[in-house]
């Protein structure tokens, strides 16, 4: 008997039809009915918030110490390199070991490094190499943490609520991906806190996550007999994605636009100081505008219907909108005009990445979630890895032209990825540009 949530070949069907509940509210909160998923979701919020706050806090301190955009990029590479190199190994680990245990160990590591950074700052001995070392350790921990967390979702909700659970998870991640830097920027302006206080708050957030994870029941080792060599297991995610045309397209759309477009976040401390001539309060306002936009975009996506065609069209439109918003931000003549443009960019980028991840998870069987998410998590390294060449370009031609070029490349890549070889009428009359196997 074939599971109604899967195709005859064993793949997860495009999106479970039963998710299409009447009304926005019914669709938005469907997965939250399940207590264990609700606990995992609530642990997600402070954990990813702390991670995204760290990206601005480390960048702020690095820029204060060096005054160099290149140093900003080098600190960001501490997260990017481990995520890029270790994510396939982490995805394989998520399919072999109890995912709750993986989350506990990695979260504890991240929390301890945040405490270390706070102590070094409070003692006044922090140096750039300290920042690089801490971000490298955190990058290793997050490389293992995130695939395990995403793969655990499928254990905690039934198939009919998987799409909504993934959408809610990604709404939280993508909101914090922009809201975290916004909150960090605002906290940096509080004299009683400063960077030291921000790192202490981050450590506290990670502690909250540990408490929540301990309340989850111990998970069994995923039932998967080890019959392959270690190299075969490490490449299983790549081989599976390569064999699925719709997943290949989604994975490219996950990698390329963030690589060329999302590096603007890493450059934001330099943009605030050099382009708009504002202090930490101004940086906080810019990032807050982007965070509010991300919240709006994420919540809209979480309430969308389950139609693959609808989700794919929204993904196309949001990807293009992000690129044009970034172009306009590069041309912004004043700080006041830049704020709504960043809000639009935040909304569009959150919608784009949330839909892309939702479609990836919904079309991957649970037995492959960890490995496919391991490949996908390499895309999270796109922004830190792209920040170094973006910083070098910005120091050569200036920050505004770099933002304009990044936005233009994002538009071209999204359009090419969605429309390559497809008549426009077919895109709007059949399932979406990224999700359906019928395109191949």
PAVEXDO-788872 format. One record per residue (C-alpha): x, y, z. Coordinates in pm, whole numbers, plus 32768, in hexadecimal, padded with zeros to 4 digits. Each point is the difference from the previous one (the first is absolute). Layout:
XYZ ...
end
This chain:
800080008000 808981537F9D 8013810C810B 7F16811C7F91 811580F78052 80F17F5D7F0A 801B7FB27E92 80167E9D7F7D 817D80207FF7 801380528172 803B81767FDF 7F2F80F080CA 7EE7808A7F2E 801F816B7F92 7F428083812D 7EF87F4680CF 7EAD806F7F89 7F687FF1815A 80D581298065 7F1580DE7F39 7F1E80498127 7EF9810B7FEB 807B8154805D 815080A48038 80077FB68176 7FB27E8E7FD2 81217FD17F10 80EF80D880CA 7FEC7F3F8147 7FB67E9B7F92 814A7F658071 7FFD80B6814E 7EED7F128074 81107EFD8040 80A7803E8154 815A7F7C7FAA 801780C97EC1 7F81813080BC 811B7FD480FB 81017FD97EE8 7F7681327F50 801080D1813E 81697F908037 804F806A7E9D 7FA7816A803C 8103805C810B 81097F207F62 7FF980957EA5 7FC981598093 81487FDD80BD 80B27F827ECA 7F8D81237F2A 804B80FD8112 81607F728007 803980567E91 7FD081738045 80A280028157 813E7F597F81 800280E17ECF 7FCD813880D3 81227FA880E6 80DE7F9C7EDB 7FBD814A7F4E 804680C4813E 814B7F4B802A 807380197E97 7F2D80FC7F3D 80167F117ED7 7EE77F647F34 80ED7EE67FA6 802B7FAA8171 7E847FF3801C 7FFF7F007EE8 81187F318099 7F447FE5814A 7EC87F917F44 80CC7EF27F53 801E7F598155 7E927F9C7FDD 7FFF7FCD7E8B 81237F117FD0 7F8C7EF380FA 7E9B80107F80 80787FD57E9D 80FA7EEA8042 7F567F3F811A 7E8E80127FA7 80027EB87F37 80A67F4E8127 7F0780A780EC 7ED97F927F2C 807D7E998007 80298018817A 7E99807E8020 7F887EC27F53 80DC7F1B80D6 7FF880838166 7EE8807180EA 7FAF815C7F85 7FA780848159 815D7FA4807C 80A480AD7ED9 7F38813A8050 805C7FF98172 81777FE07FC8 801581047EEE 7F2580FA80B7 80D47FDF813A 813A80427F32 7F6D813C7F6A 7F92807F8155 81567FCE809B 80AE80BB7EE6 7F0E8124802C 805C800D8171 81727FFC7FA1 7FD081257F12 7F4680C6810C 81177FC180FC 810F806F7F0A 7F3E813D7FB1 7FBE804E816E 81737FD4804B 805C80EA7EE2 80EF7F067F5F 7F337F9D7ED0 80BF7FF27EB6 7F9A7FB37E9B 80987EA4800D 7F297FB38130 7ECD80597F35 80727F217EE3 803F7EDA80EB 7EAC802080A9 7F42801C7EB7 80BC7ED17F7A 7F977F2B812C 7E9B807E7FE9 7FFD7FBC7E8B 80627E96803E 7EF07FDA8106 7EF1809E7F28 80677F297ED7 7F907ECF80CA 7EE380AA80BA 7F27807D7EE6 7FDC7EC37F29 7FAD7F37813A 7EFA80FE806A 7F5C80067EAB 80037E837FE1 7F637FE1815A 7ECB80B67F84 7F8E7ED07F39 800C7F2D813F 7F1D80ED80C0 7EDF80407F0F 7F287F1B7F27 802980137E85 7EC980D47FD2 8096811880D4 81657FE97F7F 7FE1811B7F04 7F7080EB8104 810A7F9C80FF 811580457F05 7F62814E7FA1 7FE68068816E 81657F908045 808280C67EDB 7F2A812B805A 80B180058151 81597FCA7F6B 7FDB81037EF0 7F65810080E6 811F7FD780F7 80F480037EE0 7FB281707FDC 7F5A8056814C 81297F7E80C9 80F280FB7F69 7EFA8110802F 7FDC7FB48174 81797FE9802B 802A81507F56 7F01809D80EA 809D7F668138 815A807B7F9D 7F818163802F 7FA57FC6816F 8125808680CF 7FC77F0B811A 80197ED97F12 80E1803E7ED6 80A27EDA7F51 804B7F4F814A 7E9280058063 7F967F847EAA 80E47ED1801B 7F807FBA8160 7E98800E7F81 805C7F137EE6 808B7F0680FE 7EBD801C80C7 7F327FB97EC8 80CC7EC87FB9 7FC47F908167 7E8880217FCB 80217F1D7ED0 80B37EF680CD 7EE97FFF8103 7EF97FD67EF1 80BF7EE87F52 80247F3F8145 7E847FFA8013 7FE97F447EB8 7FEC7E86802D 81437F437FB5 7FFE7FA17E92 805D7EAD7F7C 811B7FD87F0B 7F6780297EA4 7FB77EA97F71 80F27FED7EDD 80DE7ECF7FD0 816880587FB2 80497F447EBF 80C7810B7F48 81668074801F 8046814280BD 804680B97EBB 7EBC7F827F6A 7F4080788132 80A681577FF2 7FA4802C7E92 7EA37F6B8022 7F5C8155801B 80AD80817EC7 7FAB7EC47F3F 7E94800D8069 7FD981717FA4 80B57FC77EB5 7F0D7EE87FA9 7ECC80DB803E 7FDE81147EF9 7F0C80CD80CF 80EA7FF3812E 812980647F27 7F4781377F8F 7F9480598162 81607FCE8084 809480EA7EFB 7EF981028058 80647FD4816D 817380397FBC 802B81097EF6 7F1A8125805D 80758006816E 81697FED7F8C 7FE081327F24 7EF980C180C3 80017FB88175 816680748038 7F6D815B8034 7FB37F9D8169 816E7FC0804D 805781547F6D 7EF480BC80C2 80E5808D8112 80D980997EEF 7ECD807C7F3E 7F7780AA8138 814A80AA8053 8083805C7EA5 7EC980347F28 7EFE809080F0 80F18084810B 7F347F738122 80717F628147 7F947EBC80A7 7E9F808C802D 7FE780357E89 80857EA37FBF 7EF67F7880EA 7EF280C37F47 806E7F777EAE 80037E9B807C 7EBA802D80BD 7F5580707EBF 80827ECA7F52 7F8F7F268123 7E9E808B7FFF 7FEA7FBA7E8D 807B7E9C8038 7EF77FC8810A 7EEE806D7F11 80867F2C7EE3 802E7ECA80D9 7EA480108096 7F6180287EA9 80B77ECB7F82 7F9B7F338131 7E93804B7FAC 80107FB37E8E 7F427EDA7F6E 80A87EBA7FA5 7FF180267E86 81577FCB7F6A 7FB480EB7EE1 7F9D811780EF 81347FD380D8 80E57FF97ED1 7F6B813D7F6E 802680B3814E 81687F868010 8049808D7EA7 7F5E814F804C 80A680208156 81587FAB7F75 7FDF810A7EF3 7F7480FB80FB 812C7FC680E5 80F4804C7EE7 7F5181417F9A 7FE18070816C 81777FD2802B 804380C57EC0 7F24811A807E 80AE7FF38154 814C802F7F4F 7F77813B7F5B 7F528080813D 805481738022 7FB480138173 7FE67F34813E 7E88803B8012 7FC27F6E7EA7 80E97EDA8046 7F297F828121 7EC77F947F3B 80DC7F707EEF 80AD7F2180FD 7EAB7F9A8089 7F9A7F927EA3 81487F457FD1 7FCE7F4E814E 7E9B7F997FAC 805E7F827EA7 81367F3F806F 7F477F598121 7EE17F967F1C 80EF7F7D7EF6 80D87F2980E3 7EDB7F8080CF 7F447F867ECD 81387F627F6D 80467F3B813C 7E927F9C8023 7FFD7F6E7EA2 81497F4A803E 7F887F5A8142 7EA77FAE7F7A 80927F447ED8 81087F3E80C3 7FAC7EBB80BB 8047800E8178 81127EF97FDE 80C880FA7F2E 7FA7814180BA 8149801980BC 80DB7FC97ED0 7F3980E17F19 7FF6810E810B 81777FD38028 802A805B7E92 7F07811D8025 80B480888133 812F80407F26 7F2F811F7F75 800880A38158 817480297FC5 7FB780C97EC6 7FE5814E80B3 813C7FDE80D6 80C97F767EDA 7F8381107F15 8049811280FC 81787FF77FBD 7FF3803D7E86 7EE380F78038 80D380BE80FC 812A80087F13 7F2180817EE7 7F69810480EA 8159807F8062 805280207E8C 7EC580987F67 7F3F806E8136 7EE57F7080CE 7ED180867F3B 80757F747EAE 80447EB280A9 7E9C7FF68086 7F7280537EA9 80CD7EEE7F58 7F977F048109 7E9280537FCE 80187FEC7E85 80AD7EAD800E 7EF27F7F80EB 7EED80657F0D 80AD7F5E7ED7 80467EBB80BC 7E9D7FDB8087 7F6680407EAC 80F27F137F54 7FD17EF28105 7E86800F7FF5 7FC580417E90 811F7F4D7F4E 7F647F347EEC 7E9D80428077 7EFF80D27F44 7F71810780E8 7E9B7F8A7FC2 80607EA2806F 808B80858147 7EB3809E8058 7F247EE27F89 80B67ED38094 80AF7FB7814D 811780F18050 814D803B7F68 80C37F538111 7F327EEE8092 7F6D7F147F04 80A87ED77F5F 7F2480367ECF 80EF810F7F8C 810B7EFF7FB3 
end
